[in-house]
């Protein structure tokens, strides 16, 4: 279906995406934080820090898979 965009598409943004922000917005960009391997997050040891909040975004049925950088 060329030319069709699904507005419900789920995207996992790569960290490099924020390299294209205008300079005045760069201080507000999301950044990656590391968490210890021995936490409940298991192998998902990187999270997004956005406006002072950490986001391991739940993904998939049941929300048991985390979309992290």
Secondary structure, DSSP 8 states (H G I E B T S, - for coil): -TT---TT------GGGGGGS-GGGGGGS-EEEE--TTSTTTT--EEEEETTEEE-EEESGGG-EEE--
